Amino acid sequence: MAAESPPEGWADSIRQQREAKRDHFKRSPRSPLPDAQRGASFPGLAYYEPDPAYRFVVPLEEHETKESVTVETTADGEQTYLRWGAFSFELDGETYTLQAYRPDREADRFWVPFRDATSGETTYGAGRYLDLEPDTHRVDDGWILDFNAAYNPTCAYNHAYECPMIPPENWLDVRIEAGEQDFPGEPADPR
């Protein structure tokens, strides 16, 4: 599926969400950043400009069998997900597919992690995530797969966090120049 035109006010909404995240990181005691990196020393967060070419409405190609997938974490641990289905989208005339995961059968949201050709260059090297919630990402024809909402895992900012790694089946050989870029500061090291 090719990119679909976003609704009016879409780019403003993306910018507002980003500003709220910046404010949370800079001021909140629940920020993943340690005190020393908040407030006046906060380096900010970096993003690509909102681009409708990276927003898709696509059907979920649900898998008949929901296979259990073990995903390694940044702290040498493991987490288990169910490979629920796949989303296919078209970019620059090529079709790409990403697997969508759920933590268990009762969950109604999808976790769509991915790495792309920007990983390690302009975006976080380990990859980025998309979360799809039924109340905000479900539409009549399918699901909104908007890479402008791609975000870094918490371990991009602070190595004290344990983050699931991107399964190799979701490594893309195309540049996804949308969403959050690499953290401009140094990730906190708990050691």
C-alpha positions in Angstrom: 0.0 0.0 0.0 1.2 3.5 -0.9 1.3 6.4 1.5 -2.1 7.9 2.3 -2.9 11.6 2.7 -3.2 12.5 6.4 -6.1 14.4 7.9 -6.0 18.1 8.4 -3.9 19.1 11.4 -1.9 15.9 11.3 1.6 17.6 11.2 0.6 19.9 14.1 -0.5 16.9 16.1 2.9 15.2 15.5 4.7 18.3 16.6 2.6 18.7 19.7 3.3 15.0 20.7 7.0 15.6 20.2 7.0 18.8 22.3 5.2 16.9 25.1 7.9 14.2 25.0 10.7 16.8 25.1 9.0 18.5 28.1 8.6 15.1 29.9 12.3 14.2 29.3 13.5 17.6 30.4 11.3 18.1 33.5 9.6 15.0 34.7 11.0 13.0 37.6 9.8 10.0 35.6 12.1 10.9 32.7 14.4 8.1 31.6 17.3 10.6 31.8 19.2 11.0 35.1 18.9 14.3 36.9 22.3 15.5 35.5 20.9 15.4 31.9 17.5 17.1 32.7 16.7 20.8 33.1 19.2 23.3 31.7 21.6 20.5 30.6 19.0 18.6 28.6 20.4 18.2 25.0 17.0 17.9 23.4 15.5 15.3 21.1 16.0 15.2 17.3 13.3 14.4 14.7 12.8 14.4 11.0 10.2 16.9 9.8 6.7 15.3 9.6 6.4 13.8 6.1 3.1 12.3 4.8 5.1 10.0 2.4 5.8 7.8 5.5 2.2 7.5 6.7 0.3 4.4 5.5 -3.1 2.9 6.1 -2.6 -0.8 5.6 -4.5 -4.0 6.3 -3.1 -6.4 8.9 -2.3 -9.7 7.2 -3.1 -11.8 10.3 -1.1 -15.0 10.6 -3.2 -18.2 10.9 -0.8 -19.5 13.5 0.4 -17.0 16.1 4.0 -18.2 16.7 5.9 -17.5 19.9 9.0 -15.4 19.2 11.9 -15.0 21.7 13.5 -11.6 21.4 16.9 -10.8 23.0 17.2 -7.7 25.1 19.9 -5.1 25.6 20.7 -6.5 29.0 21.3 -10.1 27.7 17.8 -11.1 28.7 14.9 -12.4 26.7 11.2 -11.4 26.1 8.6 -13.4 24.4 6.0 -12.1 21.9 3.5 -13.6 19.6 4.1 -12.9 15.9 0.5 -11.8 15.2 0.5 -10.6 11.6 2.3 -8.5 9.0 1.9 -5.0 7.5 3.1 -4.4 4.0 3.7 -0.9 2.6 5.1 0.6 -0.6 8.0 3.1 -0.6 9.9 4.3 -3.6 8.1 1.7 -5.8 9.2 -1.2 -3.6 7.0 -3.2 -1.2 8.3 -3.9 2.3 6.8 -6.0 5.1 7.1 -5.6 8.9 5.9 -8.2 11.4 3.6 -7.0 14.1 3.9 -8.5 17.6 1.7 -8.8 20.7 3.0 -9.6 24.2 0.1 -12.2 24.7 -3.2 -13.2 23.2 -5.2 -10.8 25.4 -3.4 -7.7 24.2 -5.1 -5.6 21.6 -2.2 -3.4 20.7 0.7 -4.1 18.3 4.4 -3.6 18.8 6.2 -3.0 15.4 9.9 -2.6 15.9 12.2 -2.0 12.9 15.7 -1.2 11.8 16.3 0.5 8.5 19.2 2.0 6.5 19.3 5.1 8.7 20.0 3.0 11.8 23.5 3.9 13.2 23.7 7.0 10.9 21.0 9.5 11.7 18.8 7.2 13.9 19.5 5.0 16.9 21.7 2.1 15.8 19.6 -0.6 17.4 16.4 0.5 15.7 13.1 2.2 16.6 9.6 1.2 17.6 6.0 1.9 16.6 3.1 1.2 18.9 -0.3 0.7 17.3 -3.3 1.1 19.6 -6.8 0.1 18.3 -8.5 3.4 19.5 -6.0 5.7 17.7 -4.5 3.6 14.9 -7.4 1.4 13.7 -9.4 2.7 10.8 -12.1 1.1 8.6 -9.6 -0.1 6.0 -6.9 -1.3 8.3 -4.3 0.3 10.6 -2.4 3.5 10.5 1.3 2.7 10.1 2.9 6.2 10.6 6.7 6.2 10.7 6.6 9.8 11.7 5.6 8.4 15.2 8.7 6.1 15.3 10.5 6.5 18.6 13.7 5.3 20.3 13.6 2.7 23.0 14.5 4.0 26.5 18.0 2.4 26.3 18.9 4.9 23.6 18.9 7.5 26.4 20.0 5.5 29.4 21.8 2.1 29.4 20.1 1.2 32.8 17.0 0.3 30.8 16.5 -3.2 29.3 15.0 -3.0 25.8 13.9 -5.7 23.4 16.1 -5.9 20.3 14.7 -5.7 16.8 14.0 -9.2 15.3 16.0 -9.6 12.1 12.8 -10.2 10.2 12.1 -6.5 10.7 15.3 -5.2 9.4 14.6 -3.1 6.3 17.0 -2.2 3.5 15.4 1.2 2.9 15.9 4.5 4.5 12.9 5.5 6.8 13.7 9.2 7.1 10.8 9.9 9.5 10.2 9.9 13.2 12.8 10.2 16.0 16.5 10.6 15.2 19.4 9.5 17.3 19.6 11.1 20.8 21.8 14.2 20.6 23.2 13.6 24.1 25.3 10.8 25.5 23.2 7.9 26.9 23.5 7.6 30.6 25.7 4.8 31.8 24.6 3.2 35.1 28.2 2.0 35.9 
